[in-house]
Amino acid sequence: MNEYTIEVADQDGVISITRHDLLKYTSFGNVIAAALMIRASKLAFSLLSPDQPVERKRLYWTLGFCGPGILDCVEMISHAVREGRCLQKPTLDHPHAPHSIGGQFLFDISYNGQTVRLWPSAAVFDDEFRRQVLAWQDQPDSEGRKAFLQYKEGKVKQILALSDEELFTVQWLERKD
């Protein structure tokens, strides 16, 4: 399985963050969020700052899906949640972005006056995904929940195995100066 690492600059140097680091912060119940956010961040950062690590305190996020795992990942990567640089906007809408419970998988990531919008493939976040989450996400331990956790691991493998072009659609947003 592919492992992804992102680098962010902080006042004291460059910090490397892996998907496993995100899981330590978000908990293992958020394996899909950690996989999706390491991939989304790696792609967005490479587009927004191709020659050097992004400065984490200069990242701004607008999230169409504000699940706790996603928010935890954004916080660990950039401190944007606690510092007010993360707008949780479940009404953010794009006709091709897949839906989730309480919003759409749609991420606007801004850096140095540029904004890239990403959304994952609807083939990954499909009706079966939504059915599974609705049925099992908050359920106690059971055989059905164990099957759901295996389902989630399969989604993680899928997210990590796809190329950027297969996993994400990328759109540059115009500056609003």
C-alpha positions in Angstrom: 0.0 0.0 0.0 1.3 3.5 -0.9 2.2 5.7 2.0 2.0 9.4 1.6 3.9 12.2 3.4 3.3 15.9 3.4 5.6 18.6 4.5 4.6 21.9 6.1 6.8 24.7 7.2 6.5 26.1 10.7 8.4 28.9 12.4 10.8 26.3 13.7 11.4 24.3 10.5 9.8 21.7 8.3 7.4 19.1 9.7 6.7 15.8 7.9 3.3 14.4 8.5 2.1 10.9 7.3 -1.3 9.3 7.2 -0.3 7.4 10.3 0.4 10.6 12.1 -3.0 11.9 11.2 -4.5 8.6 12.6 -2.7 9.2 15.9 -4.6 12.5 16.2 -7.9 11.6 14.7 -8.2 8.0 16.0 -8.4 4.8 14.0 -12.2 5.3 13.6 -11.3 8.0 11.0 -9.2 5.9 8.6 -11.0 7.2 5.6 -10.7 10.8 6.6 -6.9 10.4 7.2 -6.4 8.7 3.9 -8.5 11.3 2.0 -6.9 14.3 3.7 -3.3 13.1 3.3 -4.0 12.7 -0.5 -5.9 15.9 -0.8 -3.2 17.9 1.1 -0.3 16.4 -0.8 -1.9 17.2 -4.2 -3.1 20.7 -3.2 0.2 21.7 -1.6 2.2 20.5 -4.7 0.0 22.7 -6.8 0.0 25.7 -4.5 3.7 25.6 -3.7 5.5 23.3 -6.0 9.1 24.3 -5.0 8.9 24.4 -1.2 6.7 23.2 1.7 3.7 25.4 2.4 3.7 27.5 5.5 1.1 25.9 7.7 -0.1 29.1 9.2 -0.8 30.6 5.8 -3.2 27.9 4.7 -6.9 28.6 4.6 -9.6 25.9 4.2 -13.3 25.9 3.2 -14.8 22.5 3.8 -18.1 21.3 2.3 -18.0 18.2 4.6 -17.1 19.0 8.2 -16.9 15.6 9.7 -14.8 15.4 12.9 -12.1 13.3 11.2 -11.7 15.8 8.4 -11.5 18.7 10.9 -9.0 16.9 13.1 -6.8 16.3 10.0 -7.0 20.0 9.0 -6.1 21.0 12.6 -3.1 18.7 12.8 -1.8 19.8 9.4 -2.3 23.6 9.7 -3.8 24.6 13.1 -6.4 26.3 10.9 -9.5 25.2 13.0 -8.4 26.8 16.3 -6.9 29.8 14.5 -10.0 30.6 12.5 -8.6 29.8 9.1 -11.0 26.9 8.5 -14.5 27.7 7.3 -16.9 24.9 7.8 -19.5 25.4 5.1 -21.8 22.4 4.6 -23.7 24.4 2.0 -20.6 24.6 -0.3 -21.9 23.0 -3.4 -20.6 21.6 -6.7 -22.7 19.5 -9.0 -20.0 16.8 -9.4 -18.7 16.6 -5.8 -19.9 13.5 -4.0 -22.3 13.9 -1.1 -21.8 12.7 2.4 -23.9 12.9 5.5 -24.1 16.6 6.2 -22.4 18.1 3.1 -20.3 17.3 0.1 -16.7 16.1 -0.2 -15.5 19.5 -1.5 -12.3 21.2 -0.3 -11.1 24.7 -1.1 -7.5 25.1 0.0 -6.0 28.6 -0.2 -2.4 29.7 0.0 -0.6 32.9 -0.9 -3.7 34.3 -2.7 -4.4 31.1 -4.7 -7.2 28.7 -4.2 -7.5 25.2 -5.5 -10.8 23.3 -5.2 -10.6 19.5 -4.9 -13.3 16.8 -4.8 -12.9 13.1 -4.8 -14.4 10.7 -7.3 -18.0 9.9 -6.8 -17.0 6.3 -7.6 -15.2 6.2 -4.3 -17.8 8.0 -2.2 -20.9 6.3 -3.7 -24.3 5.4 -2.5 -22.9 2.2 -0.8 -20.5 4.4 1.1 -23.3 6.6 2.4 -25.4 3.5 3.3 -22.6 2.0 5.2 -21.8 5.2 7.1 -25.5 5.8 8.0 -25.9 2.2 9.2 -22.7 1.6 11.1 -20.6 4.7 11.9 -21.9 5.3 15.4 -22.9 1.8 16.3 -21.4 -0.2 19.1 -19.2 -3.2 18.5 -20.9 -6.0 16.7 -20.4 -8.3 13.8 -22.0 -5.7 11.5 -19.7 -3.0 12.8 -16.7 -5.3 12.3 -17.7 -5.8 8.7 -18.1 -2.0 8.3 -14.5 -1.5 9.6 -13.3 -4.0 7.0 -15.3 -2.1 4.4 -13.6 1.1 5.5 -10.1 -0.5 5.2 -11.1 -1.4 1.6 -12.0 2.2 1.0 -8.6 3.3 2.4 -6.8 0.9 0.1 -8.8 2.3 -2.9 -8.0 5.9 -1.9 -4.3 5.2 -1.5 -4.0 3.2 -4.7 -5.7 5.6 -7.2 -3.6 8.1 -9.1 -4.3 11.8 -8.4 -6.2 12.0 -11.7 -8.4 9.1 -10.9 -9.1 10.2 -7.3 -9.5 13.9 -7.6 -10.9 16.6 -9.8 -9.0 19.8 -9.5 -10.3 23.3 -10.2 -8.5 26.6 -9.7 -10.7 29.3 -8.3 -10.3 32.9 -9.3 -8.8 35.4 -6.9 -11.2 37.8 -5.2 -9.0 40.8 -4.4 
